[in-house]
Amino acid sequence: MVKLLVGVGEWETEEELTMKYAFPLVLWQTEDNWNVQAVNASESPWNTEVIGKMLDRTTALENRFIKDVFHITDHIVLEDKEILGYFGK
């Protein structure tokens, strides 16, 4: 299992974090599947809002960017060499 922090949102305005969100996640692999789960901010090893407001699981799953987050994690399990190497792929 690996822990991820994915930041998404409106990046045009650098001075405001109001439309930027950080999604703490866990990623793991079973025999035939990749799994990703949003977790609470307290479960994240990062304590930062540099990339956006850190969301808890319930809030994250209701956020309008959650589909984008899962789209990003789809690319992670296909293309991220460090993650794939960690899982022996």
C-alpha positions in Angstrom: 0.0 0.0 0.0 1.2 3.5 -0.8 -0.2 6.8 0.4 -0.9 9.6 -2.1 -1.8 13.2 -2.0 -3.4 14.5 -5.2 -4.1 18.2 -5.6 -6.7 19.5 -8.0 -8.7 22.7 -8.5 -8.6 26.1 -10.1 -5.0 27.0 -10.5 -5.3 30.3 -12.4 -5.2 32.3 -9.2 -2.1 31.7 -7.2 -3.0 33.8 -4.3 -6.2 32.0 -3.4 -6.5 28.4 -2.1 -10.3 28.5 -2.0 -10.7 26.5 -5.2 -7.8 24.1 -4.7 -8.1 20.8 -2.9 -5.8 18.1 -1.6 -7.1 14.5 -1.6 -5.4 12.1 0.7 -5.6 8.6 -0.7 -4.3 5.1 -0.3 -3.5 2.8 -3.3 -3.0 -0.9 -3.2 -3.0 -3.8 -5.5 -4.8 -7.2 -5.3 -4.1 -10.2 -7.6 -6.2 -8.7 -10.4 -7.1 -5.2 -9.5 -5.8 -1.8 -8.4 -7.7 -0.1 -5.5 -7.8 3.5 -4.5 -9.6 4.9 -1.4 -10.0 8.4 -0.1 -9.0 8.6 3.5 -9.2 11.2 6.2 -6.7 14.0 6.4 -5.5 12.6 9.8 -4.4 9.4 8.0 -2.1 11.4 5.6 1.6 11.7 6.4 1.5 15.2 4.9 0.3 18.1 6.9 0.1 20.8 4.3 -2.3 23.0 2.4 0.3 24.1 -0.2 -1.5 22.3 -3.0 -5.0 23.0 -1.6 -7.3 22.5 1.4 -6.9 19.0 2.8 -10.1 17.1 2.6 -11.5 14.4 4.8 -12.9 11.3 3.2 -16.6 12.3 3.3 -16.0 15.8 2.0 -13.6 14.4 -0.7 -16.2 12.0 -2.0 -18.7 14.8 -2.3 -16.2 17.2 -4.0 -16.8 18.1 -7.7 -13.2 17.2 -8.5 -13.3 13.6 -7.2 -13.8 12.2 -10.7 -10.6 14.1 -11.8 -8.8 12.6 -8.8 -9.7 9.0 -9.8 -8.8 9.8 -13.4 -5.3 10.9 -12.2 -4.9 7.7 -10.2 -5.9 5.7 -13.3 -2.8 7.2 -15.0 -0.7 6.7 -11.9 -1.2 2.9 -12.0 -0.5 2.8 -15.8 2.4 5.3 -16.1 4.1 6.2 -12.8 7.4 4.3 -12.8 8.1 4.7 -9.1 4.7 3.4 -8.1 4.9 0.5 -10.5 8.4 -0.3 -9.4 7.2 -0.3 -5.8 4.6 -2.9 -6.7 7.1 -4.9 -8.7 5.6 -4.0 -12.1 
